[in-house]
Amino acid sequence: MADPERVAVALRMLADLGVSVADLRDAQRPPVPTVAEYLPQVMAAAGPGARRTYGSYWDRIAALWGDRPLDAIAASDIEALQHQAAATARLRRNARGGRHAGEHVVAAVRAIYNRAIADGLLDRADSPAHRVGKPRRLPSTRRALTPDELEQINVAARSSGNDVVLDALLLRLHTETACRRGGALALRLIDLDADRGLVRLTEKGGTVRWQPITQDLAASLADHARQRGAVLPTDALLRYRTGRPISYRRYDHLWQRIGTHLPWVAAQQISTHWLRHTTLTWVERHFGYGIARAYAGHTDSTGPATTTYIKADLQAVATALAAMTGQPHPLANPTVDVPPAAG
């Protein structure tokens, strides 16, 4: 422990020189780069999801503040950009008055300053981005679809479009697994275990899990991949007729088309994530929270302490799937009395 008397002497000497401890600390740091100089480093360290979400905002930030050092940006600059982004947000199906755009601006700027803090360029107290609050997120309007609504959506998908086989397969995959779009797009040939009725999903945060699917769906996925040119284990599973892997655009086009046939789909801004709500709601109602949590692939430890102990295995998830689809599954527990299949 430092001698208090010696510390006092040192502080008096620094005061006589007109230097503070903060000045000494700052002198040891590397020069603070400009936004344009540092942004490529931030983008290189970001994951693909962050680059996709924040890329357009980082471009705008570089255009506005590119020649300014990181420590020359004020909280009021960020707030002004936040309001501008909200006011000029593109009208989308899920638009909510520009709130998402304003929230993304703050998150995009924070990503820059979080990296600068981690790199030792700034202290957290020096970050203007952390002095700007994010807009309060509104409650989600998503809900579980009724059996009749789900049937209408599937009929609309199978009776229109330029690739009804692909679209029907996508809807069935998301309904059976409750996976996110990213999980479906990441599927490769090696991620399908058709014999045991399983797909390996890689989703948010790099989480990986094996998810039961019906053997009918497993066979359809295997045929689809084979017919559309998937050969190598690392080849994408879901493909256009040309053999090119599908992208997020397929989902956008799918729901736009369904919305033209079913006006209530467009009015309520229904999307693929609603299928996740639908499946997980059914599983929770019939099999309880623990199995629904496993079915969703949730691994976070936030919430009540009992979430540490409420765990379900693959067999329990397969049993819920068998009950929901009315189809047997090789991993389902045959001794469990299951409720009738979903309508």
C-alpha positions as CSV (number, residue, x, y, z in Angstrom):
1,M,0.0,0.0,0.0
2,A,1.3,3.5,-0.9
3,D,2.6,5.7,1.9
4,P,0.0,8.5,2.3
5,E,2.7,11.1,3.1
6,R,4.6,10.3,-0.1
7,V,1.4,10.3,-2.1
8,A,0.6,13.8,-0.7
9,V,4.1,15.0,-1.6
10,A,3.7,13.7,-5.2
11,L,0.3,15.4,-5.6
12,R,1.7,18.7,-4.4
13,M,4.6,18.4,-6.9
14,L,2.1,17.6,-9.7
15,A,0.0,20.6,-8.7
16,D,3.1,22.9,-8.8
17,L,3.7,21.6,-12.3
18,G,0.1,22.2,-13.3
19,V,-0.3,18.5,-14.1
20,S,-3.0,16.1,-12.8
21,V,-3.1,12.4,-12.3
22,A,-5.6,12.2,-15.2
23,D,-3.1,14.0,-17.4
24,L,-0.5,11.4,-16.6
25,R,-2.9,8.6,-17.4
26,D,-3.9,10.2,-20.6
27,A,-0.3,10.8,-21.6
28,Q,0.3,7.0,-21.5
29,R,-2.6,6.2,-23.8
30,P,-2.2,6.0,-27.5
31,P,-3.6,8.9,-29.5
32,V,-7.4,8.9,-29.9
33,P,-8.2,8.1,-33.5
34,T,-10.8,9.7,-35.6
35,V,-14.1,7.9,-36.2
36,A,-13.1,7.1,-39.8
37,E,-9.7,5.7,-38.7
38,Y,-11.2,3.5,-35.9
39,L,-14.5,2.3,-37.5
40,P,-12.8,-0.4,-39.7
41,Q,-11.4,-1.9,-36.5
42,V,-14.8,-2.0,-34.9
43,M,-16.4,-3.6,-38.0
44,A,-13.7,-6.3,-38.1
45,A,-14.3,-7.2,-34.5
46,A,-18.1,-7.3,-34.9
47,G,-20.0,-10.4,-35.7
48,P,-22.0,-10.9,-38.9
49,G,-25.3,-10.1,-37.0
50,A,-23.9,-6.8,-35.7
51,R,-22.6,-5.8,-39.1
52,R,-25.9,-6.6,-40.7
53,T,-27.9,-4.6,-38.1
54,Y,-25.6,-1.6,-37.6
55,G,-23.7,-1.4,-40.9
56,S,-25.9,1.3,-42.4
57,Y,-25.8,3.3,-39.2
58,W,-22.0,3.0,-39.1
59,D,-21.9,4.3,-42.7
60,R,-23.9,7.3,-41.7
61,I,-21.8,7.9,-38.6
62,A,-18.6,7.8,-40.8
63,A,-20.1,10.3,-43.2
64,L,-21.1,12.7,-40.4
65,W,-18.2,12.5,-38.0
66,G,-15.5,10.7,-39.9
67,D,-12.8,13.4,-39.4
68,R,-13.6,13.9,-35.7
69,P,-11.6,12.1,-33.0
70,L,-13.6,9.8,-30.8
71,D,-13.3,12.1,-27.8
72,A,-14.7,15.0,-29.8
73,I,-18.2,13.6,-30.2
74,A,-20.8,14.9,-27.7
75,A,-23.9,13.2,-26.3
76,S,-26.0,15.9,-28.0
77,D,-24.5,14.9,-31.4
78,I,-25.7,11.3,-30.8
79,E,-29.1,12.5,-29.6
80,A,-29.5,14.6,-32.7
81,L,-28.6,11.7,-35.0
82,Q,-31.0,9.5,-33.0
83,H,-33.9,11.9,-33.6
84,Q,-33.0,12.3,-37.3
85,A,-32.9,8.5,-37.8
86,A,-36.3,8.1,-36.2
87,A,-37.8,10.9,-38.2
88,T,-36.5,9.6,-41.6
89,A,-36.8,5.8,-40.9
90,R,-38.0,3.8,-43.9
91,L,-41.6,2.7,-43.6
92,R,-41.5,-1.1,-43.1
93,R,-44.0,-3.7,-42.3
94,N,-42.8,-3.7,-38.6
95,A,-42.2,0.0,-38.3
96,R,-43.1,1.5,-35.0
97,G,-42.7,5.2,-35.5
98,G,-39.0,5.1,-36.0
99,R,-38.3,3.8,-32.5
100,H,-36.2,0.9,-33.8
101,A,-34.1,3.2,-35.9
102,G,-33.5,5.5,-33.0
103,E,-32.6,2.5,-30.8
104,H,-30.2,1.2,-33.4
105,V,-28.4,4.5,-33.7
106,V,-27.6,4.5,-30.0
107,A,-26.6,0.8,-30.1
108,A,-24.4,1.4,-33.1
109,V,-22.5,4.3,-31.5
110,R,-22.2,2.3,-28.2
111,A,-20.6,-0.5,-30.1
112,I,-17.9,1.9,-31.3
113,Y,-17.2,3.2,-27.8
114,N,-17.4,-0.2,-26.2
115,R,-14.6,-1.3,-28.5
116,A,-12.6,1.9,-27.8
117,I,-13.0,1.3,-24.0
118,A,-11.9,-2.3,-24.4
119,D,-8.9,-1.2,-26.4
120,G,-7.9,1.2,-23.7
121,L,-8.4,4.3,-25.8
122,L,-11.1,5.8,-23.5
123,D,-12.6,5.3,-20.1
124,R,-16.2,4.4,-19.8
125,A,-16.8,7.8,-18.1
126,D,-15.5,9.5,-21.3
127,S,-18.0,7.7,-23.6
128,P,-20.8,10.1,-24.9
129,A,-22.7,7.1,-26.1
130,H,-23.3,5.8,-22.6
131,R,-24.8,9.1,-21.6
132,V,-27.6,8.7,-24.1
133,G,-30.5,6.5,-23.2
134,K,-32.1,4.1,-25.6
135,P,-35.8,4.6,-26.4
136,R,-38.0,2.4,-24.2
137,R,-38.8,-0.7,-26.1
138,L,-42.6,-1.1,-26.6
139,P,-44.2,-4.5,-25.8
140,S,-44.2,-6.9,-28.8
141,T,-47.4,-7.2,-30.8
142,R,-46.6,-10.8,-31.7
143,R,-48.8,-13.6,-30.5
144,A,-49.5,-17.2,-31.1
145,L,-51.5,-17.9,-34.3
146,T,-54.7,-19.9,-34.2
147,P,-54.8,-23.2,-36.0
148,D,-57.1,-21.7,-38.6
149,E,-54.7,-18.7,-39.2
150,L,-51.8,-21.1,-39.5
151,E,-53.6,-23.2,-42.0
152,Q,-54.6,-20.1,-44.1
153,I,-50.9,-19.0,-44.2
154,N,-49.7,-22.4,-45.3
155,V,-52.4,-22.6,-48.0
156,A,-51.4,-19.1,-49.3
157,A,-47.8,-20.1,-49.4
158,R,-48.5,-23.3,-51.3
159,S,-50.7,-21.8,-53.9
160,S,-48.6,-18.8,-55.0
161,G,-45.1,-17.8,-55.7
162,N,-42.3,-19.1,-57.9
163,D,-41.1,-21.9,-55.5
164,V,-44.0,-23.2,-53.5
165,V,-42.0,-26.3,-52.5
166,L,-39.3,-24.2,-50.8
167,D,-41.8,-21.9,-49.1
168,A,-43.9,-24.8,-47.7
169,L,-40.7,-26.4,-46.4
170,L,-39.6,-23.2,-44.7
171,L,-43.0,-22.7,-43.0
172,R,-43.0,-26.4,-41.8
173,L,-39.4,-26.2,-40.6
174,H,-40.1,-23.1,-38.5
175,T,-43.4,-24.4,-37.2
176,E,-41.8,-27.7,-36.0
177,T,-38.6,-26.3,-34.6
178,A,-39.6,-22.8,-33.5
179,C,-36.2,-21.8,-34.9
180,R,-35.2,-18.3,-35.9
181,R,-34.5,-17.3,-39.5
182,G,-30.7,-17.2,-38.8
183,G,-30.9,-20.8,-37.5
184,A,-32.6,-22.0,-40.7
185,L,-30.2,-20.1,-43.0
186,A,-27.2,-21.5,-41.2
187,L,-28.3,-25.2,-41.8
188,R,-25.8,-27.3,-43.7
189,L,-26.0,-30.8,-45.1
190,I,-24.0,-32.0,-42.1
191,D,-26.6,-30.5,-39.7
192,L,-29.3,-32.9,-40.8
193,D,-29.6,-36.3,-39.2
194,A,-32.5,-37.7,-41.2
195,D,-32.4,-41.2,-39.6
196,R,-33.0,-39.9,-36.1
197,G,-35.2,-36.9,-37.0
198,L,-32.8,-34.1,-35.9
199,V,-31.4,-30.8,-37.2
200,R,-28.5,-29.0,-35.6
201,L,-29.4,-25.3,-35.1
202,T,-26.8,-22.6,-34.7
203,E,-28.5,-19.5,-33.5
204,K,-28.1,-16.3,-31.4
205,G,-24.8,-16.0,-29.5
206,G,-23.4,-19.0,-31.3
207,T,-25.6,-21.4,-29.3
208,V,-25.8,-24.9,-30.9
209,R,-28.4,-27.5,-30.2
210,W,-29.9,-30.6,-31.8
211,Q,-33.6,-30.1,-32.4
212,P,-36.1,-32.9,-33.1
213,I,-38.1,-32.7,-36.4
214,T,-40.6,-35.2,-37.8
215,Q,-39.1,-37.9,-40.0
216,D,-41.4,-36.7,-42.8
217,L,-39.7,-33.2,-42.6
218,A,-36.3,-34.8,-42.3
219,A,-36.9,-36.8,-45.5
220,S,-38.2,-33.7,-47.3
221,L,-35.2,-31.7,-46.3
222,A,-32.8,-34.4,-47.5
223,D,-34.6,-34.7,-50.8
224,H,-34.7,-30.9,-51.2
225,A,-30.9,-30.6,-50.5
226,R,-30.0,-33.5,-52.9
227,Q,-32.2,-32.3,-55.7
228,R,-30.8,-28.7,-55.5
229,G,-27.1,-29.6,-55.5
230,A,-26.0,-29.9,-51.9
231,V,-23.2,-32.5,-52.0
232,L,-20.5,-31.5,-49.5
233,P,-21.1,-31.7,-45.8
234,T,-20.7,-27.9,-45.5
235,D,-23.1,-27.1,-48.3
236,A,-26.2,-25.0,-47.4
237,L,-29.3,-27.1,-46.8
238,L,-32.0,-24.6,-48.0
239,R,-31.6,-23.6,-51.7
240,Y,-33.3,-22.0,-54.6
241,R,-34.0,-24.0,-57.7
242,T,-30.7,-22.7,-59.2
243,G,-28.8,-24.3,-56.3
244,R,-27.9,-21.0,-54.8
245,P,-28.4,-20.9,-51.0
246,I,-31.4,-18.8,-49.9
247,S,-31.0,-15.6,-47.9
248,Y,-33.2,-13.3,-45.7
249,R,-34.7,-11.9,-48.8
250,R,-36.6,-15.1,-49.4
251,Y,-38.5,-14.6,-46.1
252,D,-39.2,-10.9,-47.0
253,H,-40.7,-11.9,-50.3
254,L,-42.6,-14.8,-48.8
255,W,-44.5,-12.7,-46.2
256,Q,-45.1,-9.9,-48.6
257,R,-46.7,-12.4,-51.0
258,I,-48.8,-14.0,-48.2
259,G,-49.9,-10.5,-47.1
260,T,-51.3,-9.8,-50.6
261,H,-53.4,-12.9,-50.4
262,L,-54.3,-12.5,-46.7
263,P,-54.8,-8.8,-45.8
264,W,-54.9,-9.6,-42.1
265,V,-51.3,-10.9,-42.3
266,A,-50.1,-7.6,-43.8
267,A,-52.2,-5.5,-41.3
268,Q,-50.8,-7.3,-38.3
269,Q,-47.3,-7.4,-39.7
270,I,-47.0,-11.2,-39.2
271,S,-43.6,-12.7,-39.9
272,T,-41.6,-15.9,-39.4
273,H,-41.1,-15.1,-35.7
274,W,-44.8,-15.4,-35.1
275,L,-44.4,-19.1,-35.9
276,R,-41.9,-19.4,-33.1
277,H,-44.5,-17.8,-30.7
278,T,-47.1,-20.2,-32.0
279,T,-45.1,-23.3,-31.4
280,L,-43.6,-22.3,-28.1
281,T,-47.0,-21.2,-26.7
282,W,-48.5,-24.6,-27.6
283,V,-45.6,-26.5,-26.0
284,E,-45.7,-24.4,-22.8
285,R,-49.5,-24.8,-22.4
286,H,-49.3,-28.6,-22.8
287,F,-45.9,-29.5,-21.5
288,G,-44.9,-26.7,-19.2
289,Y,-42.3,-24.0,-19.0
290,G,-39.2,-26.2,-18.7
291,I,-39.8,-28.1,-21.9
292,A,-40.9,-24.9,-23.7
293,R,-37.6,-23.3,-22.6
294,A,-35.6,-26.2,-24.0
295,Y,-37.7,-26.3,-27.2
296,A,-36.8,-22.6,-27.7
297,G,-33.1,-23.2,-27.2
298,H,-33.0,-20.6,-24.4
299,T,-29.8,-21.0,-22.3
300,D,-29.8,-17.6,-20.5
301,S,-29.7,-17.7,-16.6
302,T,-31.6,-14.5,-16.0
303,G,-34.9,-14.7,-14.1
304,P,-35.8,-16.8,-11.1
305,A,-33.2,-19.0,-9.6
306,T,-35.3,-22.0,-10.4
307,T,-34.4,-21.6,-14.1
308,T,-31.0,-23.2,-13.2
309,Y,-32.8,-26.4,-12.3
310,I,-35.7,-26.4,-14.8
311,K,-34.1,-28.3,-17.7
312,A,-35.5,-30.7,-20.3
313,D,-33.7,-33.2,-22.3
314,L,-33.9,-34.0,-26.0
315,Q,-36.3,-36.9,-25.3
316,A,-38.8,-34.4,-23.6
317,V,-38.6,-32.0,-26.6
318,A,-39.1,-34.9,-29.0
319,T,-42.2,-36.0,-27.0
320,A,-43.6,-32.5,-27.3
321,L,-43.0,-32.5,-31.0
322,A,-44.7,-35.9,-31.5
323,A,-47.7,-34.6,-29.6
324,M,-47.9,-31.4,-31.5
325,T,-47.6,-32.9,-35.0
326,G,-49.4,-36.2,-34.3
327,Q,-46.4,-38.1,-35.7
328,P,-44.2,-40.5,-33.8
329,H,-40.6,-39.7,-33.2
330,P,-37.8,-42.2,-32.5
331,L,-36.6,-40.2,-29.5
332,A,-40.0,-39.5,-28.0
333,N,-40.8,-41.1,-24.7
334,P,-43.4,-43.8,-25.5
335,T,-44.6,-44.0,-21.9
336,V,-45.8,-40.4,-21.6
337,D,-49.4,-39.7,-22.1
338,V,-49.5,-36.8,-24.5
339,P,-52.3,-34.4,-25.3
340,P,-54.0,-34.5,-28.7
341,A,-52.1,-33.1,-31.6
342,A,-52.4,-29.4,-32.4
343,G,-55.2,-28.4,-34.7
